[in-house]
Amino acid sequence: MQHLTIVTTGGTIDKIYFDDKSDYKIGAPQIGDILGQLGVAFAFDVIPILRKDSLHMSAEDRALVRSTIEAQPHRHVLVTHGTDTMVETARELAAIPGKVIVLTGALNPARFQGSDAVFNIGCAVAAVQTLPDGVYITMNGRVWDPAKVRKNRAENRFEENG
Protein backbone atom coordinates (compact mmCIF):
# COMPACT_ATOMS: atom_id res chain seq x y z
CA MET A 1 0.00 0.00 0.00
CA GLN A 2 1.46 3.29 -1.09
CA HIS A 3 -1.47 5.53 -0.20
CA LEU A 4 -4.27 5.40 2.37
CA THR A 5 -7.39 7.54 2.11
CA ILE A 6 -8.92 8.27 5.50
CA VAL A 7 -12.52 9.45 5.78
CA THR A 8 -13.54 10.77 9.19
CA THR A 9 -17.11 10.99 10.43
CA GLY A 10 -16.67 11.87 14.11
CA GLY A 11 -17.55 9.54 16.94
CA THR A 12 -15.91 8.96 20.29
CA ILE A 13 -12.43 8.68 18.75
CA ASP A 14 -12.50 12.44 18.10
CA LYS A 15 -14.38 13.57 21.22
CA ILE A 16 -12.90 16.18 23.51
CA TYR A 17 -13.97 17.08 27.02
CA PHE A 18 -15.12 20.58 27.94
CA ASP A 19 -14.56 21.05 31.69
CA ASP A 20 -16.75 24.13 31.97
CA LYS A 21 -19.76 22.26 30.61
CA SER A 22 -18.94 18.74 31.85
CA ASP A 23 -19.75 17.71 28.32
CA TYR A 24 -18.08 15.98 25.37
CA LYS A 25 -18.02 17.46 21.89
CA ILE A 26 -16.58 16.04 18.71
CA GLY A 27 -13.37 17.85 17.83
CA ALA A 28 -10.99 17.77 14.91
CA PRO A 29 -9.98 14.35 13.54
CA GLN A 30 -7.14 12.82 15.56
CA ILE A 31 -6.01 10.13 13.13
CA GLY A 32 -3.70 12.34 11.04
CA ASP A 33 -1.76 13.41 14.14
CA ILE A 34 -1.62 9.83 15.40
CA LEU A 35 -0.26 8.44 12.12
CA GLY A 36 2.17 11.36 11.82
CA GLN A 37 3.56 10.71 15.31
CA LEU A 38 3.96 7.02 14.50
CA GLY A 39 6.00 7.79 11.36
CA VAL A 40 4.07 5.48 9.05
CA ALA A 41 5.78 4.48 5.79
CA PHE A 42 2.93 5.35 3.43
CA ALA A 43 1.24 8.50 2.20
CA PHE A 44 -2.20 9.33 3.51
CA ASP A 45 -4.81 12.01 3.28
CA VAL A 46 -7.56 12.79 5.76
CA ILE A 47 -10.98 13.77 4.43
CA PRO A 48 -13.15 15.03 7.30
CA ILE A 49 -16.78 14.90 6.17
CA LEU A 50 -18.77 14.75 9.42
CA ARG A 51 -18.34 15.53 13.11
CA LYS A 52 -21.21 13.50 14.49
CA ASP A 53 -21.89 10.99 17.18
CA SER A 54 -22.89 7.93 15.17
CA LEU A 55 -26.23 7.78 17.00
CA HIS A 56 -27.09 11.00 15.15
CA MET A 57 -26.07 9.77 11.68
CA SER A 58 -28.86 9.70 9.11
CA ALA A 59 -29.38 7.83 5.86
CA GLU A 60 -28.19 10.99 4.10
CA ASP A 61 -24.98 10.97 6.16
CA ARG A 62 -24.32 7.35 5.21
CA ALA A 63 -24.96 8.21 1.56
CA LEU A 64 -22.38 11.02 1.89
CA VAL A 65 -19.83 8.58 3.31
CA ARG A 66 -20.51 6.20 0.44
CA SER A 67 -20.31 8.85 -2.31
CA THR A 68 -17.12 10.28 -0.79
CA ILE A 69 -15.44 6.87 -0.82
CA GLU A 70 -16.68 6.07 -4.33
CA ALA A 71 -15.12 9.33 -5.58
CA GLN A 72 -11.65 8.50 -4.24
CA PRO A 73 -9.05 7.24 -6.70
CA HIS A 74 -7.19 5.07 -4.19
CA ARG A 75 -8.07 1.47 -3.36
CA HIS A 76 -7.30 1.53 0.38
CA VAL A 77 -9.77 3.42 2.57
CA LEU A 78 -9.96 3.70 6.35
CA VAL A 79 -13.06 5.25 7.94
CA THR A 80 -13.11 6.53 11.50
CA HIS A 81 -16.61 6.26 12.85
CA GLY A 82 -18.62 6.19 16.05
CA THR A 83 -19.07 2.68 17.36
CA ASP A 84 -22.82 2.68 17.98
CA THR A 85 -23.84 2.60 14.29
CA MET A 86 -20.56 1.57 12.66
CA VAL A 87 -22.10 -1.74 11.56
CA GLU A 88 -24.97 0.02 9.75
CA THR A 89 -22.57 2.25 7.84
CA ALA A 90 -20.32 -0.68 6.94
CA ARG A 91 -23.31 -2.52 5.51
CA GLU A 92 -24.17 0.58 3.42
CA LEU A 93 -20.64 0.56 1.99
CA ALA A 94 -20.64 -3.15 1.10
CA ALA A 95 -21.72 -2.53 -2.49
CA ILE A 96 -18.66 -0.41 -3.35
CA PRO A 97 -16.49 -2.47 -5.71
CA GLY A 98 -12.72 -2.42 -6.13
CA LYS A 99 -11.75 -1.09 -2.71
CA VAL A 100 -10.66 -2.35 0.67
CA ILE A 101 -12.62 -0.34 3.24
CA VAL A 102 -11.99 -0.72 6.96
CA LEU A 103 -14.03 1.08 9.61
CA THR A 104 -12.68 1.65 13.09
CA GLY A 105 -13.29 3.88 16.05
CA ALA A 106 -12.72 3.98 19.78
CA LEU A 107 -14.62 3.26 22.93
CA ASN A 108 -12.71 6.10 24.64
CA PRO A 109 -11.56 9.40 23.09
CA ALA A 110 -8.12 9.30 21.43
CA ARG A 111 -6.96 12.17 23.63
CA PHE A 112 -7.56 10.13 26.80
CA GLN A 113 -4.81 8.15 28.49
CA GLY A 114 -5.45 4.44 27.96
CA SER A 115 -7.73 4.97 24.95
CA ASP A 116 -8.09 2.08 22.54
CA ALA A 117 -7.86 4.52 19.61
CA VAL A 118 -4.19 4.03 18.67
CA PHE A 119 -4.50 0.24 18.93
CA ASN A 120 -7.65 0.20 16.79
CA ILE A 121 -6.08 2.48 14.19
CA GLY A 122 -3.03 0.19 14.04
CA CYS A 123 -5.25 -2.84 13.55
CA ALA A 124 -7.19 -1.03 10.84
CA VAL A 125 -4.02 -0.01 8.99
CA ALA A 126 -2.76 -3.59 9.04
CA ALA A 127 -6.15 -4.89 7.90
CA VAL A 128 -6.65 -2.42 5.06
CA GLN A 129 -3.37 -3.37 3.41
CA THR A 130 -3.66 -7.14 3.79
CA LEU A 131 -7.33 -7.97 3.18
CA PRO A 132 -9.01 -8.51 -0.19
CA ASP A 133 -11.51 -6.03 -1.58
CA GLY A 134 -14.51 -5.64 0.68
CA VAL A 135 -15.71 -3.87 3.82
CA TYR A 136 -14.51 -4.74 7.30
CA ILE A 137 -14.67 -3.49 10.88
CA THR A 138 -11.68 -3.58 13.22
CA MET A 139 -12.42 -3.26 16.92
CA ASN A 140 -11.23 -5.03 20.06
CA GLY A 141 -8.22 -6.55 18.30
CA ARG A 142 -10.35 -8.36 15.73
CA VAL A 143 -11.31 -7.96 12.11
CA TRP A 144 -15.06 -8.38 11.70
CA ASP A 145 -17.38 -9.06 8.80
CA PRO A 146 -20.09 -6.36 9.13
CA ALA A 147 -22.75 -8.97 8.37
CA LYS A 148 -21.66 -11.05 11.37
CA VAL A 149 -20.93 -8.54 14.13
CA ARG A 150 -22.79 -6.32 16.54
CA LYS A 151 -21.86 -3.90 19.28
CA ASN A 152 -22.74 -5.21 22.71
CA ARG A 153 -23.53 -1.91 24.41
CA ALA A 154 -23.86 -3.46 27.87
CA GLU A 155 -20.33 -4.91 27.66
CA ASN A 156 -18.99 -2.01 25.51
CA ARG A 157 -17.38 -4.30 22.97
CA PHE A 158 -17.96 -5.88 19.57
CA GLU A 159 -18.92 -9.55 19.24
CA GLU A 160 -20.24 -12.02 16.71
CA ASN A 161 -23.97 -12.02 15.98
CA GLY A 162 -25.92 -14.91 17.28
C-alpha positions in Angstrom: 0.0 0.0 0.0 1.5 3.3 -1.1 -1.5 5.5 -0.2 -4.3 5.4 2.4 -7.4 7.5 2.1 -8.9 8.3 5.5 -12.5 9.5 5.8 -13.5 10.8 9.2 -17.1 11.0 10.4 -16.7 11.9 14.1 -17.6 9.5 16.9 -15.9 9.0 20.3 -12.4 8.7 18.7 -12.5 12.4 18.1 -14.4 13.6 21.2 -12.9 16.2 23.5 -14.0 17.1 27.0 -15.1 20.6 27.9 -14.6 21.1 31.7 -16.7 24.1 32.0 -19.8 22.3 30.6 -18.9 18.7 31.9 -19.7 17.7 28.3 -18.1 16.0 25.4 -18.0 17.5 21.9 -16.6 16.0 18.7 -13.4 17.9 17.8 -11.0 17.8 14.9 -10.0 14.3 13.5 -7.1 12.8 15.6 -6.0 10.1 13.1 -3.7 12.3 11.0 -1.8 13.4 14.1 -1.6 9.8 15.4 -0.3 8.4 12.1 2.2 11.4 11.8 3.6 10.7 15.3 4.0 7.0 14.5 6.0 7.8 11.4 4.1 5.5 9.0 5.8 4.5 5.8 2.9 5.4 3.4 1.2 8.5 2.2 -2.2 9.3 3.5 -4.8 12.0 3.3 -7.6 12.8 5.8 -11.0 13.8 4.4 -13.1 15.0 7.3 -16.8 14.9 6.2 -18.8 14.8 9.4 -18.3 15.5 13.1 -21.2 13.5 14.5 -21.9 11.0 17.2 -22.9 7.9 15.2 -26.2 7.8 17.0 -27.1 11.0 15.1 -26.1 9.8 11.7 -28.9 9.7 9.1 -29.4 7.8 5.9 -28.2 11.0 4.1 -25.0 11.0 6.2 -24.3 7.4 5.2 -25.0 8.2 1.6 -22.4 11.0 1.9 -19.8 8.6 3.3 -20.5 6.2 0.4 -20.3 8.8 -2.3 -17.1 10.3 -0.8 -15.4 6.9 -0.8 -16.7 6.1 -4.3 -15.1 9.3 -5.6 -11.7 8.5 -4.2 -9.0 7.2 -6.7 -7.2 5.1 -4.2 -8.1 1.5 -3.4 -7.3 1.5 0.4 -9.8 3.4 2.6 -10.0 3.7 6.3 -13.1 5.2 7.9 -13.1 6.5 11.5 -16.6 6.3 12.9 -18.6 6.2 16.1 -19.1 2.7 17.4 -22.8 2.7 18.0 -23.8 2.6 14.3 -20.6 1.6 12.7 -22.1 -1.7 11.6 -25.0 0.0 9.8 -22.6 2.3 7.8 -20.3 -0.7 6.9 -23.3 -2.5 5.5 -24.2 0.6 3.4 -20.6 0.6 2.0 -20.6 -3.2 1.1 -21.7 -2.5 -2.5 -18.7 -0.4 -3.3 -16.5 -2.5 -5.7 -12.7 -2.4 -6.1 -11.7 -1.1 -2.7 -10.7 -2.3 0.7 -12.6 -0.3 3.2 -12.0 -0.7 7.0 -14.0 1.1 9.6 -12.7 1.6 13.1 -13.3 3.9 16.1 -12.7 4.0 19.8 -14.6 3.3 22.9 -12.7 6.1 24.6 -11.6 9.4 23.1 -8.1 9.3 21.4 -7.0 12.2 23.6 -7.6 10.1 26.8 -4.8 8.1 28.5 -5.5 4.4 28.0 -7.7 5.0 25.0 -8.1 2.1 22.5 -7.9 4.5 19.6 -4.2 4.0 18.7 -4.5 0.2 18.9 -7.7 0.2 16.8 -6.1 2.5 14.2 -3.0 0.2 14.0 -5.2 -2.8 13.6 -7.2 -1.0 10.8 -4.0 0.0 9.0 -2.8 -3.6 9.0 -6.2 -4.9 7.9 -6.6 -2.4 5.1 -3.4 -3.4 3.4 -3.7 -7.1 3.8 -7.3 -8.0 3.2 -9.0 -8.5 -0.2 -11.5 -6.0 -1.6 -14.5 -5.6 0.7 -15.7 -3.9 3.8 -14.5 -4.7 7.3 -14.7 -3.5 10.9 -11.7 -3.6 13.2 -12.4 -3.3 16.9 -11.2 -5.0 20.1 -8.2 -6.5 18.3 -10.3 -8.4 15.7 -11.3 -8.0 12.1 -15.1 -8.4 11.7 -17.4 -9.1 8.8 -20.1 -6.4 9.1 -22.8 -9.0 8.4 -21.7 -11.0 11.4 -20.9 -8.5 14.1 -22.8 -6.3 16.5 -21.9 -3.9 19.3 -22.7 -5.2 22.7 -23.5 -1.9 24.4 -23.9 -3.5 27.9 -20.3 -4.9 27.7 -19.0 -2.0 25.5 -17.4 -4.3 23.0 -18.0 -5.9 19.6 -18.9 -9.5 19.2 -20.2 -12.0 16.7 -24.0 -12.0 16.0 -25.9 -14.9 17.3 
